[in-house]
Amino acid sequence: MQTAPLEPVTAAQSPSQPSWTPALQRMAQRGQIGRRKGGSLLIEEGEPEGCLHFVVEGSLRAFTGRPDGQEFTFGCCGAGEILGQLSLDGGTRSASVTVEEAVVYRWVKRPVVEQCIVEEPGLAFELTQQQLAQQSGCGRPMATKLMGDLVERAVCAVKSAWG
């Protein structure tokens, strides 16, 4: 699958920020603004991408696919949610994300995330809490698997950021 080209959004076109904590708002403000149309692919499973996506408005669906064409949907998310915590370890994306309803988002690359965590260590816990809240709707077996991945990857990311 191909990802749709990014449609830049000027600061004047950006809607107001959802209700993230002040520290998460400061991190999001350091990111670039993007917009995608409904039906486009925002993230493709297996891509090497270490950044967070802060959803400002719109809705997304995270899923994984099998070679036989079947898909498993992890869940849908909207304004105020954050995607990409697991890719911060430098690994590949663990799921694909499609735009269900036109979306405006901010994306923050790993070096910026690391700098924010160095400046405000509590952000590591805030990102973990955000991820856990999103995973709570996946069902116990999937949430347990994802939690194991999250803890392992988060520890590595924090160690990397703190040297």
Backbone bond lengths (Angstrom), bond angles and torsions (degrees), N, CA, C in turn:
res aa  C-N    CA-C-N  psi(-1)  N-CA   C-N-CA  omega(-1)  CA-C   N-CA-C  phi
1 M - - - 1.444 - - 1.522 110.10 -
2 Q 1.311 115.79 147.71 1.456 121.81 178.03 1.530 108.99 -103.94
3 T 1.312 115.97 142.61 1.460 118.44 173.98 1.516 108.66 -83.96
4 A 1.332 115.38 146.42 1.460 120.32 179.65 1.519 109.48 -71.26
5 P 1.326 118.15 148.04 1.452 119.54 178.23 1.520 110.63 -62.73
6 L 1.299 115.69 145.05 1.449 121.69 -179.62 1.513 110.31 -71.86
7 E 1.315 116.16 132.47 1.449 121.26 175.80 1.521 107.36 -102.20
8 P 1.333 118.95 108.91 1.457 120.46 -177.47 1.520 112.48 -62.17
9 V 1.316 114.94 149.61 1.457 122.23 177.12 1.517 106.73 -123.71
10 T 1.307 116.67 131.48 1.460 118.57 177.25 1.521 108.99 -78.67
11 A 1.334 116.41 160.65 1.459 120.73 179.65 1.529 110.38 -57.43
12 A 1.316 117.80 -34.56 1.459 121.13 -179.39 1.527 111.66 -67.50
13 Q 1.349 117.84 -26.58 1.460 121.26 -179.74 1.517 112.39 -87.39
14 S 1.326 118.37 -12.65 1.454 121.71 -175.35 1.519 111.36 -72.11
15 P 1.348 116.91 127.75 1.462 118.71 176.90 1.526 110.12 -70.08
16 S 1.318 116.70 168.89 1.461 119.82 179.58 1.527 110.20 -64.91
17 Q 1.333 115.76 154.33 1.456 121.84 -178.06 1.525 111.27 -70.69
18 P 1.334 118.52 142.96 1.457 121.59 171.48 1.535 109.16 -65.45
19 S 1.299 116.54 175.28 1.465 120.48 -174.60 1.530 112.35 -84.00
20 W 1.325 116.78 73.68 1.454 121.86 171.17 1.526 107.86 -85.90
21 T 1.320 116.62 163.55 1.459 119.35 175.22 1.529 107.88 -62.83
22 P 1.323 117.90 160.59 1.464 119.16 178.78 1.531 113.33 -56.05
23 A 1.331 117.74 -39.53 1.464 120.12 -179.92 1.529 111.21 -65.72
24 L 1.344 117.51 -41.65 1.461 120.30 177.64 1.530 110.94 -67.39
25 Q 1.326 117.32 -35.63 1.462 120.39 176.22 1.524 110.77 -62.21
26 R 1.336 116.24 -42.12 1.473 119.22 179.01 1.526 110.32 -63.61
27 M 1.327 117.22 -39.63 1.465 120.03 177.68 1.527 110.15 -64.32
28 A 1.326 117.17 -47.47 1.470 120.93 -179.00 1.528 111.06 -59.78
29 Q 1.329 116.96 -38.01 1.460 120.72 -179.19 1.531 112.18 -62.87
30 R 1.317 117.30 -23.47 1.469 120.81 178.57 1.525 111.93 -80.06
31 G 1.322 117.16 -8.97 1.455 121.02 -177.86 1.516 112.78 -89.41
32 Q 1.308 114.55 172.62 1.459 121.81 177.44 1.516 108.71 -91.73
33 I 1.313 116.66 153.20 1.460 122.26 -179.47 1.521 109.12 -95.53
34 G 1.329 115.76 138.44 1.453 120.72 177.05 1.514 111.20 -138.55
35 R 1.309 115.78 163.13 1.462 122.30 179.55 1.524 107.61 -143.51
36 R 1.325 116.36 138.47 1.463 121.69 175.60 1.515 109.87 -134.07
37 K 1.319 115.78 147.92 1.461 122.66 178.26 1.529 110.20 -81.92
38 G 1.333 115.47 155.06 1.463 120.87 175.08 1.518 110.70 -56.84
39 G 1.325 116.09 142.01 1.459 121.47 179.28 1.510 114.34 90.44
40 S 1.330 118.33 -9.17 1.465 120.02 -179.75 1.526 110.66 -89.80
41 L 1.302 116.05 162.21 1.461 122.77 179.38 1.521 108.30 -96.92
42 L 1.320 116.72 123.65 1.464 121.44 179.62 1.527 110.69 -89.90
43 I 1.326 116.49 -43.79 1.474 122.31 -177.61 1.516 107.83 -133.98
44 E 1.326 116.50 137.18 1.462 120.14 176.64 1.522 109.78 -112.14
45 E 1.317 115.58 130.32 1.461 122.20 178.14 1.526 109.35 -52.99
46 G 1.333 115.75 134.39 1.451 120.80 178.67 1.518 114.53 93.90
47 E 1.346 117.21 -12.21 1.470 120.14 178.59 1.526 110.23 -67.63
48 P 1.313 116.71 142.21 1.468 119.22 173.69 1.523 109.64 -85.97
49 E 1.308 116.28 99.03 1.462 118.84 -176.61 1.514 108.82 -146.04
50 G 1.310 118.13 120.43 1.445 121.90 178.87 1.504 111.26 -110.12
51 C 1.325 116.37 78.98 1.464 119.25 176.70 1.515 109.37 -150.13
52 L 1.320 114.91 160.75 1.454 121.79 175.46 1.518 109.04 -100.22
53 H 1.313 116.50 147.17 1.457 122.60 173.77 1.527 107.13 -115.80
54 F 1.325 116.90 116.12 1.460 123.22 176.02 1.524 106.70 -94.90
55 V 1.323 117.89 116.16 1.469 121.38 -177.16 1.524 108.77 -81.94
56 V 1.322 115.93 118.26 1.460 122.24 -179.61 1.531 109.88 -90.09
57 E 1.318 117.18 -44.81 1.469 121.03 175.14 1.512 108.75 -156.10
58 G 1.344 116.11 159.20 1.450 121.63 -179.02 1.516 111.14 101.51
59 S 1.329 116.46 -173.35 1.464 120.19 179.55 1.526 110.56 -140.40
60 L 1.324 113.87 148.06 1.457 123.04 -177.22 1.526 109.48 -130.26
61 R 1.334 116.11 159.15 1.469 121.78 174.92 1.520 108.39 -128.89
62 A 1.332 116.28 125.68 1.466 121.81 177.53 1.526 108.47 -98.02
63 F 1.332 115.77 133.75 1.465 119.69 -177.26 1.525 110.30 -152.25
64 T 1.316 114.59 166.07 1.454 121.12 172.38 1.525 107.18 -128.74
65 G 1.302 116.41 150.93 1.452 120.50 -178.83 1.517 111.85 -119.78
66 R 1.327 114.93 154.28 1.464 120.82 175.96 1.525 108.52 -106.31
67 P 1.323 116.41 160.61 1.474 118.92 179.60 1.532 113.40 -57.84
68 D 1.357 118.10 -26.64 1.465 120.11 -179.68 1.533 112.61 -81.82
69 G 1.359 116.62 3.80 1.453 120.64 176.25 1.519 115.15 95.74
70 Q 1.326 117.84 -10.45 1.463 119.70 178.24 1.521 110.32 -72.13
71 E 1.330 114.72 146.83 1.457 121.15 178.74 1.523 110.18 -120.48
72 F 1.339 114.98 148.06 1.453 122.22 171.40 1.518 106.59 -118.39
73 T 1.317 117.08 120.77 1.460 121.28 179.43 1.515 109.39 -88.32
74 F 1.336 116.21 122.62 1.463 121.07 176.01 1.518 109.91 -74.71
75 G 1.313 116.65 -36.20 1.451 120.29 179.63 1.513 111.29 159.61
76 C 1.326 114.26 175.49 1.451 121.48 177.45 1.519 108.38 -114.34
77 C 1.295 116.26 153.60 1.464 119.44 179.10 1.514 109.33 -143.76
78 G 1.318 114.29 164.60 1.454 119.55 -178.53 1.511 111.58 -145.27
79 A 1.313 114.87 -156.79 1.461 121.72 -175.98 1.525 111.40 -52.75
80 G 1.331 114.96 136.55 1.455 121.36 178.53 1.512 114.12 92.95
81 E 1.324 117.80 -7.06 1.463 120.03 -179.90 1.525 109.89 -98.87
82 I 1.328 114.19 161.93 1.461 121.72 -176.96 1.522 107.90 -126.38
83 L 1.323 116.61 135.53 1.469 122.50 177.50 1.520 109.74 -118.74
84 G 1.325 116.17 150.93 1.451 120.58 170.26 1.505 117.02 105.84
85 Q 1.343 118.06 5.52 1.451 119.70 -177.54 1.530 112.57 -57.19
86 L 1.329 117.07 -37.17 1.459 119.69 -176.95 1.519 113.50 -71.20
87 S 1.318 118.28 -21.50 1.466 119.73 -178.26 1.522 112.51 -84.48
88 L 1.323 117.66 -3.50 1.467 119.90 -177.13 1.519 113.15 -69.37
89 D 1.325 116.98 -12.48 1.461 119.26 179.22 1.525 112.22 -81.46
90 G 1.313 116.62 2.01 1.459 119.93 -179.56 1.509 112.70 91.65
91 G 1.334 116.87 -5.09 1.462 120.88 177.99 1.519 110.61 -76.98
92 T 1.304 115.03 -173.29 1.460 120.27 -178.52 1.528 110.56 -90.58
93 R 1.311 115.16 164.28 1.460 121.55 178.59 1.520 109.58 -64.07
94 S 1.338 115.73 135.52 1.462 120.69 -177.64 1.528 112.59 -92.74
95 A 1.314 118.26 -2.97 1.463 122.36 179.10 1.520 109.14 -154.97
96 S 1.319 114.77 160.50 1.462 121.23 171.80 1.520 107.55 -95.93
97 V 1.321 116.10 153.33 1.461 121.04 178.91 1.520 107.71 -133.47
98 T 1.318 115.53 124.47 1.451 121.27 178.59 1.527 109.19 -111.59
99 V 1.318 115.81 151.28 1.456 121.75 179.95 1.527 107.81 -86.73
100 E 1.326 115.28 116.77 1.459 120.74 178.38 1.531 110.16 -84.41
101 E 1.316 116.27 -42.43 1.462 123.45 179.09 1.520 106.35 -133.62
102 A 1.322 118.39 136.16 1.467 122.05 -176.04 1.530 110.34 -34.86
103 V 1.327 115.16 134.18 1.462 120.38 -172.59 1.525 111.57 -125.09
104 V 1.322 114.97 142.69 1.458 122.97 169.86 1.517 104.67 -116.65
105 Y 1.321 117.16 134.21 1.461 120.88 -176.04 1.522 109.68 -148.21
106 R 1.313 114.83 167.84 1.462 122.20 170.60 1.518 106.17 -119.59
107 W 1.329 116.24 136.87 1.454 118.50 175.05 1.510 109.17 -117.53
108 V 1.342 113.23 135.59 1.456 121.94 -174.94 1.522 107.57 -122.09
109 K 1.319 116.41 119.07 1.474 121.14 -177.65 1.528 111.25 -73.77
110 R 1.331 114.85 155.91 1.460 122.11 -175.06 1.522 114.58 -51.05
111 P 1.329 120.79 -46.20 1.473 118.81 -179.65 1.532 112.71 -58.58
112 V 1.327 116.84 -34.67 1.465 120.43 178.42 1.530 109.34 -71.19
113 V 1.339 116.95 -42.22 1.468 120.93 176.95 1.527 109.69 -58.57
114 E 1.328 116.72 -45.86 1.471 120.69 -179.95 1.525 111.10 -60.12
115 Q 1.332 116.64 -43.66 1.465 120.26 179.62 1.527 110.71 -63.50
116 C 1.322 116.93 -40.67 1.461 120.82 178.37 1.532 110.93 -62.56
117 I 1.339 117.49 -40.20 1.465 121.20 179.59 1.522 110.49 -68.20
118 V 1.320 117.10 -37.78 1.467 120.11 176.48 1.531 108.86 -61.80
119 E 1.332 117.17 -43.52 1.464 121.70 -178.99 1.523 112.27 -71.53
120 E 1.327 116.61 -34.92 1.468 122.06 -177.86 1.532 108.39 -137.80
121 P 1.348 117.83 84.22 1.471 121.29 -175.92 1.526 114.46 -54.95
122 G 1.326 117.90 -28.42 1.461 120.74 179.20 1.526 113.59 -61.51
123 L 1.330 116.69 -17.55 1.468 120.41 177.94 1.525 111.97 -61.18
124 A 1.320 117.47 -32.25 1.468 120.19 178.85 1.532 109.63 -59.13
125 F 1.333 116.52 -42.32 1.457 120.13 179.06 1.521 111.59 -71.75
126 E 1.311 117.40 -37.11 1.461 120.25 178.13 1.527 110.80 -62.60
127 L 1.326 117.01 -42.20 1.466 120.40 178.24 1.525 110.42 -65.14
128 T 1.332 117.02 -38.74 1.467 121.16 177.86 1.525 109.86 -64.08
129 Q 1.316 117.66 -44.91 1.464 120.98 179.03 1.528 110.91 -61.52
130 Q 1.308 116.68 -40.88 1.466 121.28 179.34 1.532 109.47 -62.32
131 Q 1.324 116.56 -44.40 1.465 120.69 179.84 1.524 110.88 -63.70
132 L 1.323 117.56 -43.40 1.465 120.88 179.63 1.523 111.54 -62.63
133 A 1.305 116.86 -40.89 1.459 120.57 179.01 1.527 110.52 -61.66
134 Q 1.323 117.01 -40.65 1.462 121.01 179.16 1.513 111.10 -68.65
135 Q 1.325 117.69 -34.43 1.460 120.96 -177.02 1.514 113.54 -78.48
136 S 1.310 117.60 -16.65 1.459 120.42 -174.97 1.527 112.48 -60.24
137 G 1.312 118.46 -24.45 1.456 121.21 179.94 1.517 114.44 -89.97
138 C 1.320 118.88 3.24 1.475 121.64 -175.50 1.517 113.95 -84.42
139 G 1.312 118.88 -11.53 1.455 121.14 -172.30 1.520 109.73 95.13
140 R 1.314 116.93 148.66 1.462 122.16 -172.19 1.530 114.43 -57.92
141 P 1.341 121.09 -50.43 1.476 119.13 -178.17 1.526 112.93 -60.29
142 M 1.337 116.97 -44.06 1.462 119.86 -179.13 1.523 110.18 -69.77
143 A 1.329 117.71 -41.15 1.464 120.45 179.11 1.523 110.68 -62.46
144 T 1.330 117.55 -39.08 1.469 121.33 178.57 1.524 110.25 -63.68
145 K 1.327 117.18 -44.82 1.462 120.28 178.22 1.520 110.80 -62.33
146 L 1.323 116.31 -47.42 1.455 120.28 -179.01 1.523 111.73 -64.91
147 M 1.339 117.50 -36.32 1.461 120.54 178.98 1.524 110.22 -63.98
148 G 1.340 117.54 -42.07 1.464 120.47 176.96 1.516 111.12 -59.46
149 D 1.325 116.64 -44.30 1.460 121.14 177.35 1.519 110.79 -62.77
150 L 1.326 116.04 -43.15 1.456 121.11 -178.04 1.521 111.60 -61.49
151 V 1.329 116.72 -48.89 1.465 119.85 -178.23 1.526 110.26 -61.72
152 E 1.317 116.97 -47.85 1.465 120.73 -179.42 1.528 111.27 -59.89
153 R 1.302 117.54 -47.00 1.458 121.18 -178.07 1.526 111.83 -70.49
154 A 1.341 117.83 -38.08 1.464 120.83 -179.83 1.530 111.09 -64.92
155 V 1.319 116.90 -41.99 1.466 120.27 178.66 1.521 110.40 -60.95
156 C 1.315 117.11 -44.16 1.469 120.84 178.82 1.527 110.94 -63.62
157 A 1.329 117.35 -41.01 1.471 120.14 -179.59 1.512 111.40 -65.96
158 V 1.319 117.44 -41.61 1.453 120.48 -179.86 1.530 110.37 -67.89
159 K 1.333 117.06 -42.26 1.474 120.25 177.45 1.519 110.34 -60.37
160 S 1.318 116.07 -41.34 1.467 120.49 178.92 1.523 111.05 -64.20
161 A 1.326 116.79 -41.68 1.460 120.49 -178.78 1.516 111.96 -67.99
162 W 1.318 117.15 -32.33 1.465 121.51 -177.83 1.517 112.77 -95.03
163 G 1.328 116.02 0.19 1.462 120.86 176.58 1.469 111.33 71.85
